């Protein structure tokens, strides 16, 4: 009983609120960014632009793992204690890296990278409609004025439930794609989350080296694959059916190759009192 004590740190609340704010800020980038590209880019170039967007999004976690590897080499109280007085090394199980330093660096970088978004124009001219802008603008204005006179006050905001049921869940292709994305991300997140701990326990690597290896071996191939997929779609000018077939073939090959993980591994460590007896 003397070894038990109540947790008194509320740091997790700040991390929770910080991640919540980060999620709110990051959410519009992907859906609105793709819509922005789709509206103002040439149709044949959209797959490459979207692939570049997702590739850069995969490079972020890679640099995050590398930054985590660097921070894990630094002691948690760096800047507050004398480095010469630390007698343990990162290989020691009692070592705690400067996990908080990555939040400060990542937060400052995110804040700086958000500044250029403030200078983007609210609307752009489509390449094929740039020459017709003057004539179409007057026509749209007159059409809108007539529509407002004929049907004043009839435009009512649609309810979210009707929109969700009719447009989103009612679209079978979108709903199927949504389910596939959930399965893919669930498997990928679990793989990235537990693979560093597996490397630490089974191969005796430090936290710093495990994060470094994950960042350099797991994420760059994914980003490269996304970019190549965009180039292939542009070259062969795939429509929705062609892109669906291409996605199905690649996903099937990916899952088939992933089955090889079942044949690679190490035996569990012998832990007294858990896997073996104390004798």
MITI-865794 format. One record per residue (C-alpha): residue in one letter; chain; y negated, z, x negated. Coordinates in Angstrom, 1 decimal, always signed. Each point is the difference from the previous one (the first is absolute). Layout:
<rs>
+----+----+--------+--------+--------+
: aa : ch :     yy :     zz :     xx :
+----+----+--------+--------+--------+
:  A :  A :      Y :      Z :      X :
...
+----+----+--------+--------+--------+
</rs>
This chain:
<rs>
+----+----+--------+--------+--------+
: aa : ch :     yy :     zz :     xx :
+----+----+--------+--------+--------+
:  X :  A :   +0.0 :   +0.0 :   +0.0 :
:  X :  A :   -2.3 :   +0.6 :   -2.9 :
:  X :  A :   +0.2 :   -3.6 :   -1.0 :
:  X :  A :   -1.2 :   -1.3 :   +3.3 :
:  X :  A :   -3.7 :   -0.6 :   +0.7 :
:  X :  A :   -1.9 :   -1.8 :   +2.7 :
:  X :  A :   -1.7 :   -3.3 :   -1.0 :
:  X :  A :   -3.7 :   +0.4 :   -0.4 :
:  X :  A :   -1.1 :   -3.4 :   -1.1 :
:  X :  A :   -1.6 :   -2.3 :   +2.6 :
:  X :  A :   -0.2 :   -3.0 :   -2.3 :
:  X :  A :   +2.4 :   -1.9 :   +2.2 :
:  X :  A :   -2.6 :   +0.0 :   +2.8 :
:  X :  A :   -2.5 :   -1.8 :   -2.3 :
:  X :  A :   +2.7 :   -2.5 :   -1.0 :
:  X :  A :   +0.9 :   -0.6 :   +3.6 :
:  X :  A :   -3.6 :   -0.6 :   +1.1 :
:  X :  A :   -0.6 :   -2.2 :   -3.1 :
:  X :  A :   +3.0 :   -2.2 :   +0.8 :
:  X :  A :   -1.1 :   -0.2 :   +3.7 :
:  X :  A :   -3.4 :   -1.2 :   -1.0 :
:  X :  A :   +1.4 :   -2.4 :   -2.5 :
:  X :  A :   +2.4 :   -1.5 :   +2.6 :
:  X :  A :   -2.9 :   -0.4 :   +2.5 :
:  X :  A :   -2.0 :   -1.9 :   -2.7 :
:  X :  A :   +2.9 :   -2.2 :   -1.2 :
:  X :  A :   +1.4 :   -1.0 :   +3.4 :
:  X :  A :   -2.6 :   -2.7 :   +0.9 :
:  X :  A :   +0.4 :   -1.8 :   -3.3 :
:  X :  A :   +3.4 :   -1.6 :   +0.7 :
:  X :  A :   -0.3 :   -1.1 :   +3.6 :
:  X :  A :   -3.6 :   -0.8 :   +0.0 :
:  X :  A :   +0.2 :   -1.5 :   -3.5 :
:  X :  A :   +2.8 :   -2.4 :   +1.0 :
:  X :  A :   -1.9 :   -0.9 :   +3.2 :
:  X :  A :   -3.1 :   -0.6 :   -2.1 :
:  X :  A :   +1.9 :   -2.4 :   -2.3 :
:  X :  A :   +1.7 :   -1.7 :   +2.9 :
:  X :  A :   -3.3 :   -0.7 :   +1.7 :
:  X :  A :   -2.1 :   -1.3 :   -2.9 :
:  X :  A :   +2.5 :   -1.6 :   -2.4 :
:  X :  A :   +1.8 :   -3.4 :   +0.1 :
:  X :  A :   +3.3 :   +0.2 :   +1.9 :
:  X :  A :   +2.1 :   -1.1 :   -3.0 :
:  X :  A :   -1.6 :   +2.6 :   -2.3 :
:  X :  A :   +0.5 :   +3.0 :   +2.3 :
:  X :  A :   +3.6 :   +0.8 :   -1.2 :
:  X :  A :   -1.1 :   +0.1 :   -3.6 :
:  X :  A :   -3.1 :   +2.2 :   +0.8 :
:  X :  A :   +2.2 :   +2.4 :   +2.1 :
:  X :  A :   +2.6 :   +0.1 :   -2.8 :
:  X :  A :   -2.7 :   +0.8 :   -2.5 :
:  X :  A :   -1.2 :   +2.8 :   +2.3 :
:  X :  A :   +3.4 :   +1.5 :   +0.2 :
:  X :  A :   +0.7 :   -0.5 :   -3.7 :
:  X :  A :   -3.1 :   +2.0 :   -0.9 :
:  X :  A :   +1.1 :   +2.6 :   +2.5 :
:  X :  A :   +3.3 :   +0.3 :   -1.9 :
:  X :  A :   -1.8 :   +0.2 :   -3.4 :
:  X :  A :   -1.9 :   +3.1 :   +1.2 :
:  X :  A :   +3.2 :   +2.2 :   +0.2 :
:  X :  A :   +1.1 :   -1.3 :   -3.4 :
:  X :  A :   -3.3 :   +1.1 :   -1.6 :
:  X :  A :   +0.4 :   +3.3 :   +2.0 :
:  X :  A :   +3.4 :   +0.6 :   -1.6 :
:  X :  A :   -1.5 :   -0.7 :   -3.4 :
:  X :  A :   -2.9 :   +2.3 :   +0.7 :
:  X :  A :   +2.5 :   +2.6 :   +1.2 :
:  X :  A :   +2.0 :   -0.4 :   -3.2 :
:  X :  A :   -3.2 :   +0.7 :   -2.0 :
:  X :  A :   -1.0 :   +3.0 :   +2.0 :
:  X :  A :   +3.5 :   +1.4 :   -0.1 :
:  X :  A :   -0.3 :   +0.2 :   -3.8 :
:  X :  A :   -3.1 :   +2.2 :   +0.3 :
:  X :  A :   +0.4 :   +3.7 :   +0.9 :
:  X :  A :   -1.1 :   +1.0 :   +3.5 :
:  X :  A :   -2.8 :   +2.3 :   -1.2 :
:  X :  A :   -1.4 :   -2.6 :   -2.5 :
:  X :  A :   -3.7 :   +0.7 :   -0.6 :
:  X :  A :   +0.5 :   +3.7 :   +0.9 :
:  X :  A :   +2.4 :   +1.1 :   -2.8 :
:  X :  A :   +0.3 :   -0.6 :   -3.7 :
:  X :  A :   +2.6 :   -2.8 :   -0.6 :
:  X :  A :   +1.1 :   +1.8 :   -3.1 :
:  X :  A :   +1.0 :   +3.0 :   +1.9 :
:  X :  A :   +2.6 :   -2.0 :   +2.1 :
:  X :  A :   +3.4 :   +0.7 :   -1.4 :
:  X :  A :   +2.1 :   -2.2 :   +2.4 :
:  X :  A :   +0.3 :   -3.8 :   +0.1 :
:  X :  A :   +0.3 :   -2.6 :   +2.8 :
:  X :  A :   +3.8 :   +0.1 :   -0.5 :
:  X :  A :   +0.0 :   +3.6 :   +1.0 :
:  X :  A :   +1.0 :   +0.7 :   +3.6 :
:  X :  A :   -2.9 :   +2.5 :   +0.3 :
:  X :  A :   -2.6 :   -2.7 :   -0.9 :
:  X :  A :   -2.4 :   -1.0 :   +2.8 :
:  X :  A :   -2.1 :   -3.1 :   -0.6 :
:  X :  A :   -3.6 :   -0.5 :   +1.0 :
:  X :  A :   +0.9 :   -1.3 :   +3.5 :
:  X :  A :   -3.6 :   +0.6 :   +1.3 :
:  X :  A :   -1.6 :   -2.3 :   -2.6 :
:  X :  A :   +1.5 :   -3.2 :   +1.7 :
:  X :  A :   -1.7 :   +0.9 :   +3.3 :
:  X :  A :   -3.4 :   +0.2 :   -1.7 :
:  X :  A :   +0.4 :   -3.3 :   -1.9 :
:  X :  A :   +1.5 :   -1.8 :   +3.0 :
:  X :  A :   -2.7 :   +1.3 :   +2.4 :
:  X :  A :   -2.8 :   -1.0 :   -2.3 :
:  X :  A :   +1.5 :   -3.4 :   -0.6 :
:  X :  A :   +0.5 :   -0.6 :   +3.8 :
:  X :  A :   -3.6 :   +1.0 :   +0.6 :
:  X :  A :   -1.3 :   -2.4 :   -2.5 :
:  X :  A :   +2.2 :   -2.9 :   +1.1 :
:  X :  A :   -1.3 :   +0.5 :   +3.6 :
:  X :  A :   -3.6 :   -0.7 :   -0.9 :
:  X :  A :   +0.4 :   -3.8 :   -0.3 :
:  X :  A :   +1.3 :   -0.1 :   +3.7 :
:  X :  A :   -3.5 :   +1.0 :   +1.1 :
:  X :  A :   -1.4 :   -3.3 :   -1.4 :
:  X :  A :   +2.5 :   -2.3 :   +1.8 :
:  X :  A :   -1.7 :   -2.1 :   +2.7 :
:  X :  A :   +0.8 :   +0.8 :   +3.6 :
:  X :  A :   +1.0 :   -3.6 :   +0.7 :
:  X :  A :   +0.8 :   -3.1 :   -2.0 :
:  X :  A :   +0.0 :   -3.7 :   +0.8 :
:  X :  A :   +3.4 :   -1.6 :   +0.3 :
:  X :  A :   +0.3 :   -2.9 :   -2.4 :
:  X :  A :   +0.9 :   -2.6 :   +2.7 :
:  X :  A :   -2.7 :   +1.2 :   +2.3 :
:  X :  A :   -2.9 :   +0.3 :   -2.4 :
:  X :  A :   -1.4 :   -3.4 :   +0.9 :
:  X :  A :   +0.3 :   +0.6 :   +3.7 :
:  X :  A :   -1.7 :   +3.4 :   +0.0 :
:  X :  A :   -3.4 :   -1.1 :   +1.3 :
:  X :  A :   +1.3 :   -2.0 :   +3.0 :
:  X :  A :   +2.8 :   +2.5 :   +0.9 :
:  X :  A :   -2.3 :   +3.0 :   -0.2 :
:  X :  A :   -2.3 :   -1.3 :   +2.7 :
:  X :  A :   +2.9 :   -1.0 :   +2.2 :
:  X :  A :   +1.6 :   +3.5 :   -0.4 :
:  X :  A :   -3.3 :   +1.7 :   +0.9 :
:  X :  A :   -0.5 :   -2.1 :   +3.1 :
:  X :  A :   +3.6 :   +0.4 :   +1.1 :
:  X :  A :   -0.2 :   +3.8 :   -0.5 :
:  X :  A :   -3.2 :   +0.2 :   +2.0 :
:  X :  A :   +1.5 :   -1.9 :   +2.9 :
:  X :  A :   +3.2 :   +2.1 :   -0.1 :
:  X :  A :   -2.0 :   +3.2 :   +0.1 :
:  X :  A :   -2.0 :   -1.3 :   +3.0 :
:  X :  A :   +3.1 :   -1.0 :   +1.9 :
:  X :  A :   +2.1 :   +3.1 :   -0.6 :
:  X :  A :   -2.3 :   +2.9 :   -0.7 :
:  X :  A :   +1.7 :   +3.4 :   -0.5 :
:  X :  A :   +3.6 :   -1.4 :   +0.4 :
:  X :  A :   +1.0 :   +0.5 :   -3.6 :
:  X :  A :   +1.8 :   +3.4 :   -0.1 :
:  X :  A :   +1.5 :   +1.5 :   -3.1 :
:  X :  A :   +3.8 :   -0.3 :   +0.1 :
:  X :  A :   +2.0 :   +3.2 :   -0.1 :
:  X :  A :   +2.0 :   +0.7 :   -3.2 :
:  X :  A :   +3.2 :   +0.5 :   +1.9 :
:  X :  A :   -0.2 :   -3.5 :   +1.6 :
:  X :  A :   -1.0 :   -1.5 :   -3.3 :
:  X :  A :   +2.9 :   +1.7 :   -1.8 :
:  X :  A :   +2.5 :   -1.0 :   +2.6 :
:  X :  A :   -1.1 :   -3.5 :   +0.6 :
:  X :  A :   -1.2 :   -1.3 :   -3.4 :
:  X :  A :   +1.8 :   +2.1 :   -2.6 :
:  X :  A :   +3.3 :   +1.3 :   +1.3 :
:  X :  A :   +0.3 :   -2.9 :   +2.4 :
:  X :  A :   +0.1 :   -2.5 :   -2.9 :
:  X :  A :   +3.6 :   -0.1 :   -1.0 :
:  X :  A :   -0.6 :   -1.5 :   -3.5 :
:  X :  A :   -2.7 :   +2.5 :   -0.8 :
:  X :  A :   +2.1 :   +2.9 :   +1.2 :
:  X :  A :   +3.0 :   -1.2 :   -2.1 :
:  X :  A :   -2.2 :   -0.4 :   -3.0 :
:  X :  A :   -1.4 :   +3.5 :   +0.5 :
:  X :  A :   +3.5 :   +1.5 :   +0.1 :
:  X :  A :   +1.1 :   -1.9 :   -3.1 :
:  X :  A :   -3.2 :   +1.3 :   -1.8 :
:  X :  A :   +0.8 :   +3.5 :   +1.0 :
:  X :  A :   +3.5 :   -0.3 :   -1.5 :
:  X :  A :   -1.1 :   -1.6 :   -3.2 :
:  X :  A :   -2.8 :   +2.5 :   -0.7 :
:  X :  A :   +2.3 :   +2.9 :   +0.9 :
:  X :  A :   +2.5 :   -1.1 :   -2.6 :
:  X :  A :   -2.6 :   -0.9 :   -2.6 :
:  X :  A :   -1.9 :   +3.3 :   +0.3 :
:  X :  A :   +3.2 :   +2.1 :   -0.3 :
:  X :  A :   +1.0 :   -2.0 :   -3.1 :
:  X :  A :   -3.3 :   +0.4 :   -1.7 :
:  X :  A :   -0.3 :   +3.7 :   +1.0 :
:  X :  A :   +3.4 :   +1.2 :   -1.2 :
:  X :  A :   +0.7 :   -2.3 :   -2.9 :
:  X :  A :   -2.3 :   +1.9 :   -2.4 :
:  X :  A :   +1.7 :   +3.3 :   +0.8 :
:  X :  A :   +3.4 :   -1.6 :   -0.4 :
:  X :  A :   -1.0 :   -1.3 :   -3.5 :
:  X :  A :   -1.2 :   +3.5 :   -0.9 :
:  X :  A :   +3.2 :   +1.8 :   +1.1 :
:  X :  A :   +2.6 :   -2.6 :   -1.0 :
:  X :  A :   -1.4 :   -1.4 :   -3.1 :
:  X :  A :   -2.0 :   +2.9 :   -1.3 :
:  X :  A :   -3.4 :   -1.8 :   +0.0 :
:  X :  A :   -3.3 :   +1.8 :   +0.2 :
:  X :  A :   -2.2 :   -0.4 :   +3.1 :
:  X :  A :   -2.5 :   -2.0 :   -2.0 :
:  X :  A :   +2.6 :   -2.5 :   -1.3 :
:  X :  A :   +1.7 :   -0.3 :   +3.4 :
:  X :  A :   -3.3 :   -1.0 :   +1.7 :
:  X :  A :   -0.8 :   -2.4 :   -2.8 :
:  X :  A :   +3.4 :   -1.8 :   +0.4 :
:  X :  A :   -0.3 :   -0.2 :   +3.8 :
:  X :  A :   -3.5 :   -1.4 :   -0.2 :
:  X :  A :   +1.1 :   -2.7 :   -2.5 :
:  X :  A :   +3.4 :   -1.0 :   +1.4 :
:  X :  A :   -0.1 :   +0.4 :   +3.8 :
:  X :  A :   -3.4 :   -1.1 :   +1.2 :
:  X :  A :   -1.0 :   -3.0 :   -2.1 :
:  X :  A :   +3.0 :   -2.1 :   +1.2 :
:  X :  A :   -0.9 :   +0.7 :   +3.6 :
:  X :  A :   -3.6 :   -1.2 :   -0.6 :
:  X :  A :   +1.3 :   -3.0 :   -1.8 :
:  X :  A :   +2.3 :   -0.8 :   +2.8 :
:  X :  A :   -2.7 :   +0.2 :   +2.6 :
:  X :  A :   -2.3 :   -2.3 :   -2.0 :
:  X :  A :   +2.8 :   -2.6 :   -0.5 :
:  X :  A :   +0.8 :   +0.1 :   +3.7 :
:  X :  A :   -3.6 :   -0.9 :   +0.8 :
:  X :  A :   +0.1 :   -2.9 :   -2.4 :
:  X :  A :   +3.3 :   -1.3 :   +1.5 :
:  X :  A :   -1.4 :   +0.2 :   +3.5 :
:  X :  A :   -3.1 :   -1.9 :   -1.1 :
:  X :  A :   +2.0 :   -2.7 :   -1.8 :
:  X :  A :   +2.4 :   -0.7 :   +2.8 :
:  X :  A :   -2.6 :   +0.6 :   +2.7 :
:  X :  A :   +2.3 :   +2.3 :   +2.0 :
:  X :  A :   -0.6 :   +0.6 :   +3.7 :
:  X :  A :   +1.0 :   +3.1 :   +1.9 :
:  X :  A :   +3.6 :   -1.1 :   +0.3 :
:  X :  A :   +0.3 :   -1.1 :   -3.6 :
:  X :  A :   -1.6 :   +3.3 :   -1.2 :
:  X :  A :   +2.5 :   +2.0 :   +2.2 :
:  X :  A :   +3.0 :   -1.8 :   -1.5 :
:  X :  A :   -1.4 :   +0.4 :   -3.5 :
:  X :  A :   -0.6 :   +3.7 :   +0.6 :
:  X :  A :   +3.5 :   +0.5 :   +1.5 :
:  X :  A :   +1.8 :   -1.7 :   -3.0 :
:  X :  A :   -2.0 :   +2.0 :   -2.6 :
:  X :  A :   +0.5 :   +3.3 :   +1.8 :
:  X :  A :   +3.7 :   -0.6 :   +0.3 :
:  X :  A :   +0.3 :   -0.8 :   -3.7 :
:  X :  A :   -2.0 :   +3.1 :   -0.8 :
:  X :  A :   +2.2 :   +2.3 :   +2.1 :
:  X :  A :   +3.2 :   -1.6 :   -1.5 :
:  X :  A :   -1.2 :   +0.6 :   -3.5 :
:  X :  A :   -1.1 :   +3.6 :   +0.9 :
:  X :  A :   +3.6 :   +0.8 :   +0.8 :
:  X :  A :   +0.6 :   +0.0 :   -3.8 :
:  X :  A :   -1.8 :   +3.4 :   -0.1 :
:  X :  A :   +3.2 :   +1.6 :   +1.4 :
:  X :  A :   +1.9 :   -0.9 :   -3.2 :
:  X :  A :   -2.6 :   +1.4 :   -2.4 :
:  X :  A :   -0.5 :   +3.7 :   -0.5 :
:  X :  A :   +1.0 :   +3.2 :   -1.8 :
:  X :  A :   +2.1 :   +3.0 :   +0.9 :
:  X :  A :   -1.9 :   +3.0 :   +1.3 :
:  X :  A :   -0.7 :   +2.8 :   -2.4 :
:  X :  A :   +2.2 :   +3.0 :   +0.1 :
:  X :  A :   -2.1 :   +2.8 :   +1.5 :
:  X :  A :   +1.5 :   +3.5 :   -0.1 :
:  X :  A :   +0.3 :   +1.5 :   +3.4 :
:  X :  A :   -0.6 :   -3.4 :   +1.8 :
:  X :  A :   +2.3 :   -2.7 :   -1.3 :
:  X :  A :   +2.3 :   +2.2 :   -2.1 :
:  X :  A :   +0.9 :   +3.7 :   +0.0 :
:  X :  A :   -1.7 :   +2.4 :   -2.3 :
:  X :  A :   +3.2 :   +0.3 :   -2.0 :
+----+----+--------+--------+--------+
</rs>
